[in-house]
């Protein structure tokens, strides 16, 4: 189910937004910087500082994840069911190893959340449908726009 393009998008997204359901039925949206494709059917992320997300998933394991590559202006909406995995489990140890390699020792890693992807749907910028956009051109355009923002911030 999770193909090479989906893997590319999850890797490039940097932040994946996770939606869960609170006990009162209202939505909870939380950004995750640790989302990784675990295998052809699962995406995992680490509970670094997400007690509400974990509480929500403990009560109701339904989840939706949106990963968007901001330069390509496209992504995927993954819908599925989450399970929580603690220290010593394969998914936790795999994700913790990646997280510590990236951020150094001592980085918080409470539990891993493993999402079985039941459905994956594309997210596309209207620029593709209505602007006849080309992905290479969009990457160049948005890379330039983000570069300008970074340069202006550096001046401050």
N, C-alpha and C positions, 0 to 999 in steps of 0.2 A: 504493500500500500504506500509506504513512504518511498518515493523515488529519488533519483539523483538531484533533480531540480529542487525538490522540497528540502533535501539536505543542504544544498547550496544556500537557499534562502534562510533557513534556520541558523546556519553558520554566520551568514552575513548580517543578520538582523541586529545583533548586539543586544537589543532588548526585545523580549517577547512578552506580550501582554496576556495575562491569565485572568479569565473570568470564572468566578465561583458563585455559589448561591449562599447567602447568609441564612441563618435559621428563620428569620422573618420573611424570607422569600425575595428580599431585595438583592441586587447584584453587588458583587465585590470585584473590583478590577485592580490588579497589582502587576507592576512591571517585574520581569525576571531577567537578570543578566547572565544566568547560568543555564539556559535551555540548550540542550544538546540532543541530537538524534541518537537514541540508544541502539535501535535495530530497525528492521523494516516495518515494525508495527508499533514502536514506542518512542516517545520523546520524554526526556527526564529533565528535571530542574531541582536545584538544591534549595531547601529552606535555610536561607541565610538570616533573614529578619522578617519572617512572614507568619507570625502566629495566627492572624485572622484567616489567611489562606488555608493553613493546616487545620484550624478548627472547622472551617466550612467544609473542607474535603472529608474530614472525619465524620461529619454529620450527613453529608451528601456528596458522593464522589464524582458527580457530573462536573465537567470542566470544558472550557473552550480556550484555546490558545491562538493568538494572532501573531504571526511572525512576518514582518515586512522589511524588505531591503529598501531603505530610503533612497538609495541612489538609482536602483532599477525601477522604483515606484511600483513594485508588485510584491506579492507575498502569498501566504496561505492561512486559512482559518482551519484549525484542527479541532474537532469535537471528539470527546471520548470520556473515559472513566479513569480516575486516578487511584493509585494505591500508594501508601506511605511506607518507606523502607528505612530502617535504622542502621546503625553501625554494624559492620560485619556482613551485610548483605552485598551481593555482587554489584547491584546498581549503585548503592551508596558508595562503596569503595572506588568504583570506576569514576564516578562523578567527583568525589572528594579529591582523588588524585589529580584530575584535570584542574579543579578549582585551586588547589594548593600550588600546583605548578605555575598557574597564571598569577596568583596573588601572594604567594609566600606562605610560610608556616604560620599557624595561629589564626588563619582566616576562619570565621564561623561556618560550620557545616552541620546543621542540626539533624535533618532528615532529608532523604532524597524522595522526590515525588516522581513516580513512574506513570505516565499517561499512555493507556492503550488507545491508539487513534482509531476511532470507528468511522470517521468521515473526514476527508480533506477537501476543501474547496478553495479555488484560487481567489485572490484579492488583486484587482487590477486598477490602476489609476485610470480615470476617465481620459487621460491623455492618449491611451492606447485605443480606446473605442471611438473617441470623438475628435482627436487631434492627429490621427494617423502617426503617432509617435513611433520612433525607432528606439529600441532599448539602448543601443550604443550612444545615441544622441542624448537620451535622458540621463544616462550615467554622466556624460560630460557636462551637461547643463547643471545637474544637481550637485556634482562635485565642485563646480565653479561657485555655485551659490553658497555651499557650506564653507568653502575656502574663504569667501568674502566675510562671512559671519565670524569665522575664527580670527581673521586678520583684524577686524574691527574690535573684537574683544581683547585681543592682545595689545591694542593701542591704549586701552584703558588702564 
